[in-house]
Amino acid sequence: MSTYKMAVIGEEDLIRGFGLLGLELFPVASGQEARDLLSGLKDDRDYGVIFITESIAQGFTGEIEEWGSRPLPCITYIPGMAGSEGYATERIRRIVEKAVGVDILKGKEVGKK
């Protein structure tokens, strides 16, 4: 059985707490810095999951989606400084629609009933 590492990329103040959970921290100040870093990490076979803040991922979500089509690492968004910007919800909606064949989450937001 393989053991994979987990990483988190984002603003230093936001990701600091993830270090307490054993995740490797990669603080960045810009989207370009994150893009370059993520480009290297995605090919590192040691990582199973990479979290990236939505605010840092702005501007290259298309590339993240391309990279996310591979089985590992799983690249997923976490809310940034301004809270959730909807990237994670939209990505889950597309994945479910592709798997099921219909948008069963249409109009449903997290936390709403």
C-alpha positions as CSV (number, residue, x, y, z in Angstrom):
1,M,0.0,0.0,0.0
2,S,1.3,3.4,-1.0
3,T,1.4,6.4,1.3
4,Y,1.0,9.8,-0.3
5,K,1.7,13.3,1.0
6,M,-0.8,16.1,1.0
7,A,0.0,19.7,0.3
8,V,-1.7,23.0,0.5
9,I,-0.9,26.1,-1.6
10,G,-2.1,29.6,-0.8
11,E,-1.8,32.7,1.3
12,E,0.5,32.1,4.3
13,D,-2.0,33.3,6.9
14,L,-4.7,31.0,5.5
15,I,-2.7,27.8,5.2
16,R,-0.7,27.9,8.4
17,G,-3.3,25.8,10.3
18,F,-3.0,23.0,7.8
19,G,0.5,22.4,9.0
20,L,-0.9,21.2,12.3
21,L,-2.7,18.4,10.4
22,G,0.5,17.3,8.8
23,L,0.1,18.8,5.4
24,E,3.1,20.3,3.6
25,L,2.7,24.1,3.3
26,F,3.6,26.1,0.2
27,P,2.9,29.7,0.9
28,V,2.7,31.9,-2.2
29,A,1.9,35.5,-2.9
30,S,0.6,35.4,-6.4
31,G,-1.2,33.2,-8.9
32,Q,1.9,33.0,-11.2
33,E,4.0,31.7,-8.3
34,A,1.3,29.1,-7.5
35,R,1.1,28.1,-11.1
36,D,4.8,27.4,-11.3
37,L,4.8,25.6,-8.0
38,L,1.7,23.5,-8.9
39,S,3.2,22.6,-12.3
40,G,6.1,20.9,-10.5
41,L,4.0,19.3,-7.7
42,K,1.5,17.7,-10.0
43,D,4.3,15.6,-11.5
44,D,5.7,14.6,-8.1
45,R,4.4,11.1,-7.5
46,D,4.7,11.6,-3.8
47,Y,1.5,13.8,-3.6
48,G,-2.0,12.3,-3.4
49,V,-3.9,15.5,-2.6
50,I,-3.1,19.1,-3.3
51,F,-5.3,21.9,-1.9
52,I,-5.2,25.4,-3.4
53,T,-7.0,28.5,-2.2
54,E,-9.6,29.8,-4.7
55,S,-8.2,33.3,-4.5
56,I,-4.7,32.2,-5.6
57,A,-6.1,29.8,-8.3
58,Q,-7.8,32.6,-10.1
59,G,-6.5,33.1,-13.6
60,F,-5.4,29.5,-14.2
61,T,-8.4,27.4,-13.2
62,G,-8.5,26.0,-16.7
63,E,-5.0,24.5,-16.3
64,I,-6.0,23.1,-12.9
65,E,-9.0,21.5,-14.5
66,E,-6.8,19.9,-17.1
67,W,-4.4,18.6,-14.5
68,G,-7.4,17.4,-12.4
69,S,-8.4,14.9,-15.1
70,R,-5.5,12.7,-14.0
71,P,-6.1,10.3,-11.1
72,L,-3.3,11.6,-8.9
73,P,-2.8,14.0,-7.4
74,C,-6.3,15.2,-6.6
75,I,-6.2,18.9,-6.9
76,T,-9.0,20.7,-5.1
77,Y,-10.0,24.2,-4.1
78,I,-10.4,25.6,-0.6
79,P,-11.9,29.0,0.2
80,G,-9.6,32.0,0.0
81,M,-9.3,35.2,1.9
82,A,-12.7,36.4,0.6
83,G,-14.4,33.1,1.3
84,S,-15.7,30.8,-1.3
85,E,-15.8,32.1,-4.9
86,G,-17.7,29.1,-6.2
87,Y,-14.9,27.3,-8.0
88,A,-15.1,24.2,-5.9
89,T,-18.9,24.0,-6.1
90,E,-18.8,24.4,-9.9
91,R,-16.1,21.8,-10.3
92,I,-18.1,19.3,-8.2
93,R,-21.2,20.1,-10.3
94,R,-19.3,19.3,-13.6
95,I,-17.9,16.1,-12.2
96,V,-21.3,14.9,-11.0
97,E,-22.9,15.9,-14.3
98,K,-20.2,14.0,-16.3
99,A,-20.7,10.9,-14.1
100,V,-24.5,10.9,-14.0
101,G,-25.3,12.5,-17.3
102,V,-27.5,15.2,-15.9
103,D,-27.0,18.2,-13.6
104,I,-28.6,16.9,-10.4
105,L,-27.2,19.7,-8.4
106,K,-28.7,22.5,-10.5
107,G,-29.8,25.4,-8.3
108,K,-28.7,23.7,-5.1
109,E,-26.1,25.5,-3.0
110,V,-24.1,24.2,-0.1
111,G,-25.9,25.0,3.2
112,K,-29.3,25.7,1.5
113,K,-32.3,23.4,1.8
